Amino acid sequence: MNYFENITSFLVSYPAFSYFGAIVFFFILLDLVYNLLNAIRVHLVSCRVDLKARYGNWAVVTGCTDGIGQAYAHELAKQGINIVLISRTMQKLKDTANEIESQYGVETRIIAVDLSEGKKSIDAVKAQLGDQEVGILVNNVGALYEYPKYLTETTEWELWSMLNLNIAFTTAMTHLVLPRMVDKDKGAIVNIGSLAADAPIPMWPIYSAGKVYVQYFTDALRMECANTNITVQLVTPGFVSTKMIDFSKSVPLMSFFAPTAPQFARITVKTLGLTDETAGFWLHGVQHYCRRLLPKWFVMRFIQRVMKIFRQSYLNEDRSKSSTKDVQKEEKD
């Protein structure tokens, strides 16, 4: 008798296990149907919410001069919402503000602060923000390793920078703005999480753990605001074509899995006010669902293999660039 016949014989002898398996399968199927129906409702059936009418005239976007943050600022400005832009580099802030004002005819404010400096960062923002009205807060700022690396290779500066940007500043910024929304009983907080929260990621341990924090923080805050007119939304993208994942241009299929930041923001902003959580891009939603079904050990080992490929690809390209520079230097000499 082979292995499968032994299993079949065991299940026949103990039908309770078969019933348990049927119940588990039923709930998995129910969850799949619910997610499909919710996706259809959000993306195909429901009308887009008038964000300005529902939440107010001003939005604050952190980490807004590149990537997802910049794309969010543009999408919100398209709806006639004025934007407070918070990031580190003054010239990039001015360029982004000028672009938004000229394209959409809205007002902008800029706050230039190095957001990786912990309490010093939030104190500077608090002083410059003053009593500014805030209808929507997009906590987008975050940090990722230059390339996949082991914790022993991570510098102390990188460690604190990621903790401050991915965890501390999001929390402190929400703590600063939320009382204003409570006073008016309206507002929206959008926290940009990640599919990285679905499983621990070797060689991205601080980043993936930080995104778990963002997920739990957002879910808990939503429950606290349940009896108000304040929306608390979690956005969990996978790879999006931004500078954050530009550590290897030779990674295969990257473009298939990674929409551009404007494409991602265009889809995701439409869901604000319609759903508490979204992956945005449909393929990211599929990845999220599949990761929930698979055993954690399997997902972690698969991700570890992928991260090693990314890491090696970056190191190979880095060596190639170094060799080219050496050759060019010799030729000049």
C-alpha angles and dihedrals in degrees: 000000000000129000097267092049089053090052092048091049091050093051092048090051092050108034091176088078090054090051090049091051091050091051092050091049090049093054092046089052091046091051091050092050092047092051092047093049091047091051090050091048094049101040104029112020111031121077117242114264118245094238096189093053093044102042110018145261101293135059129187117213121187123204088021108152097080142023124349095356094054091045090051090052090053094047093050092046089054086066091055095259118146114233134221105201117206121186142116109262117068097202093051089049091052092048092049092046093050091048093050095045094048095046101042107019095234131132123257137193124196129210116187111201134144097241094195094074099087118220091003088062097052092044089055092048091047091053094048098040092054113170093334115159111248119192098163128025118194110194097198104139113114144141135228133185117274085242135344107294140162121259090247088061094050115104121227089245091055091048096053093039092057093044092050096043100039099038118007101046095045089052095044094045091052090048089052098049105033097076089059090054092046091053090055094034092229138085145098132244115197115191117193107219126162145233082247086084091067094077139001110271118213111222089021097058098137093044097048093044090049091054090052086056091051090051095050092041091052095046092049093046090051090057090050090053095043094112095048136072091250118119118214111191131184118207115196111187126178119210113341120183099255136123089269092074097034092109093110129022092186097065105123122240092007093132092052093055097036122066119196117266093252091050091049095046093046090059098038100048088056089064095057109116092016104070136019095219134025139167088205102208111068094230091054088055090054091050091049093051094047092050090055091056098046124080113263093235090056094048092048094051092047092049091047090057091049092048091051089053091050091047095049092045091054093046092049091050091046091053090048091052091048091051091050091051090050091051092048090050092051091050091052091048 
